[in-house]
């Protein structure tokens, strides 16, 4: 896997407002080079370079936060990322076969997050809620087919996942050099 990219990051902070914006663009080249010839896959099917798969991943992030007072902060973050699939997911038997998946695409991930933080003289608390949606993921696998008595290779594409939850954290400053911290998530 070879990748080259460009990243831009802009931040603005004032007394109450916090804005951040980041963007990443890259070019990714994925290929396999076989250093020996496998009997099951003779010639270029296992030896030499495989087909090169090219992807144009990107990532866009936006964060906005507002301090209502020195003790209360509310922030919101959005991101969208398109990432190249793992090289192991793009090949049938990646250790010894140059055969690649048909028409691979980038994995798309969208994320949203909201954060609230309050700071007191002795206690600081933060609560976060988030959701992450991922689409077009790929996985490769090798399985034994009982009916035919052979190992079967497969690549599954179009896998989507959704993750969401809440997190809470607190810090209690017991004394000047002692504090107690805790966190929970669901």
C-alpha positions as CSV (number, residue, x, y, z in Angstrom):
1,X,0.0,0.0,0.0
2,X,1.4,3.4,-1.0
3,X,-0.3,6.6,-0.1
4,X,0.5,10.2,-0.5
5,X,-1.7,13.0,0.8
6,X,-2.3,16.6,1.6
7,X,-3.8,18.0,4.8
8,X,-5.2,21.4,5.5
9,X,-6.3,22.5,9.0
10,X,-7.8,25.9,10.0
11,X,-8.6,26.9,13.6
12,X,-10.3,29.9,15.0
13,X,-10.5,30.6,18.8
14,X,-12.1,33.6,20.5
15,X,-13.2,34.1,24.1
16,X,-16.3,32.0,23.6
17,X,-16.3,30.5,20.0
18,X,-14.1,27.7,18.8
19,X,-14.2,26.7,15.1
20,X,-12.0,24.0,13.5
21,X,-12.1,22.7,9.9
22,X,-9.8,20.1,8.5
23,X,-9.6,18.4,5.1
24,X,-7.4,15.6,3.8
25,X,-7.0,14.4,0.2
26,X,-4.8,11.6,-0.8
27,X,-4.0,9.1,-3.5
28,X,-3.6,5.4,-2.5
29,X,-2.2,2.6,-4.6
30,X,-2.7,-1.0,-3.5
31,X,-1.0,-4.0,-5.1
32,X,0.6,-7.3,-4.2
33,X,4.0,-8.6,-5.3
34,X,4.5,-12.3,-5.2
35,X,8.1,-13.5,-4.7
36,X,7.5,-17.1,-5.6
37,X,5.2,-19.1,-7.8
38,X,2.4,-21.1,-6.1
39,X,1.5,-24.4,-7.8
40,X,-2.3,-23.7,-7.4
41,X,-1.9,-20.3,-9.1
42,X,0.9,-20.7,-11.7
43,X,2.6,-17.8,-13.5
44,X,1.4,-14.3,-12.9
45,X,-1.5,-15.5,-10.9
46,X,0.8,-15.8,-7.9
47,X,4.3,-14.5,-9.0
48,X,5.1,-10.9,-9.7
49,X,3.0,-7.8,-9.3
50,X,-0.8,-8.0,-9.2
51,X,-3.2,-5.5,-10.7
52,X,-2.9,-2.0,-9.1
53,X,-6.0,-0.7,-7.5
54,X,-6.1,3.1,-7.1
55,X,-8.3,5.0,-4.7
56,X,-8.8,8.7,-3.9
57,X,-9.6,8.8,-0.2
58,X,-10.5,12.0,1.6
59,X,-11.6,13.2,5.0
60,X,-13.6,16.3,6.0
61,X,-14.0,17.5,9.6
62,X,-15.9,20.4,11.1
63,X,-16.0,21.3,14.8
64,X,-17.9,24.2,16.4
65,X,-18.0,25.0,20.1
66,X,-19.4,27.7,22.3
67,X,-18.6,28.6,25.9
68,X,-21.7,29.9,27.5
69,X,-19.6,30.9,30.5
70,X,-16.1,29.9,31.8
71,X,-17.8,26.8,33.4
72,X,-20.2,25.6,30.6
73,X,-19.1,24.5,27.0
74,X,-21.1,22.9,24.2
75,X,-19.5,21.5,21.1
76,X,-20.6,19.8,17.9
77,X,-18.5,17.9,15.4
78,X,-19.2,16.4,12.0
79,X,-17.0,14.4,9.7
80,X,-17.1,12.4,6.5
81,X,-14.3,10.2,5.5
82,X,-13.7,8.0,2.4
83,X,-10.9,5.5,3.1
84,X,-9.3,2.9,0.9
85,X,-10.2,-0.7,2.0
86,X,-7.6,-2.8,3.8
87,X,-5.3,-4.6,1.4
88,X,-6.2,-7.9,3.0
89,X,-9.8,-7.4,2.0
90,X,-9.0,-6.7,-1.7
91,X,-7.3,-10.0,-2.5
92,X,-8.4,-13.6,-2.5
93,X,-5.8,-15.4,-0.4
94,X,-3.5,-12.3,0.0
95,X,-0.5,-14.4,1.0
96,X,-0.2,-16.2,-2.3
97,X,-2.7,-15.1,-4.9
98,X,-2.7,-12.0,-7.2
99,X,-6.5,-12.3,-7.9
100,X,-8.2,-9.1,-6.8
101,X,-11.8,-8.1,-5.9
102,X,-14.0,-6.9,-8.7
103,X,-14.7,-3.1,-8.8
104,X,-13.6,-2.2,-5.2
105,X,-14.8,1.2,-3.8
106,X,-13.7,3.4,-0.9
107,X,-15.3,2.8,2.5
108,X,-17.5,5.8,3.5
109,X,-17.8,6.9,7.2
110,X,-20.0,9.6,8.5
111,X,-19.8,10.7,12.2
112,X,-21.6,13.2,14.3
113,X,-20.8,14.1,17.9
114,X,-22.1,16.5,20.6
115,X,-20.2,17.4,23.8
116,X,-21.2,19.2,26.9
117,X,-18.7,20.1,29.6
118,X,-19.2,21.8,32.9
119,X,-16.4,22.8,35.3
120,X,-16.8,23.6,38.9
121,X,-14.4,24.5,41.7
122,X,-13.9,20.8,42.6
123,X,-15.8,18.8,40.0
124,X,-15.5,18.7,36.2
125,X,-18.1,16.7,34.2
126,X,-18.4,15.9,30.5
127,X,-21.1,14.1,28.5
128,X,-20.8,13.1,24.9
129,X,-23.3,11.5,22.4
130,X,-22.2,10.2,19.0
131,X,-23.3,8.3,16.0
132,X,-21.1,6.7,13.3
133,X,-22.4,5.2,10.0
134,X,-20.0,3.2,7.8
135,X,-20.9,1.9,4.4
136,X,-19.3,0.0,1.5
137,X,-16.8,-1.9,3.7
138,X,-15.2,-5.1,2.2
139,X,-14.0,-8.3,3.8
140,X,-12.3,-11.4,2.3
141,X,-12.5,-14.9,3.8
142,X,-11.7,-18.5,3.1
143,X,-14.2,-21.2,4.1
144,X,-14.6,-24.9,3.8
145,X,-17.6,-26.1,1.8
146,X,-18.9,-29.3,3.2
147,X,-21.1,-30.2,0.2
148,X,-18.3,-30.0,-2.4
149,X,-15.4,-30.8,-0.1
150,X,-13.4,-27.7,-1.2
151,X,-12.2,-24.5,0.3
152,X,-14.0,-21.5,-1.1
153,X,-12.8,-18.0,-1.2
154,X,-15.1,-15.0,-1.1
155,X,-15.1,-11.3,-0.9
156,X,-18.1,-9.6,0.6
157,X,-18.7,-6.0,-0.2
158,X,-21.3,-3.4,0.7
159,X,-21.0,-4.0,4.4
160,X,-22.5,-1.3,6.6
161,X,-22.3,-0.7,10.3
162,X,-23.9,1.8,12.7
163,X,-22.4,2.6,16.1
164,X,-23.9,5.1,18.5
165,X,-23.6,5.7,22.2
166,X,-23.1,8.1,25.1
167,X,-20.1,8.6,27.3
168,X,-19.8,10.4,30.6
169,X,-16.7,11.4,32.5
170,X,-16.1,13.2,35.8
171,X,-13.1,14.4,37.8
172,X,-13.3,15.3,41.4
173,X,-10.4,17.3,42.8
174,X,-10.2,16.0,46.4
175,X,-7.2,18.1,47.3
176,X,-4.5,20.1,45.6
177,X,-2.5,17.0,44.6
178,X,-5.3,14.4,44.7
179,X,-8.1,13.8,42.2
180,X,-10.5,11.0,41.5
181,X,-11.6,10.3,37.9
182,X,-14.3,8.1,36.5
183,X,-15.9,7.4,33.1
184,X,-18.8,5.3,31.8
185,X,-20.1,4.6,28.3
186,X,-23.0,2.8,26.7
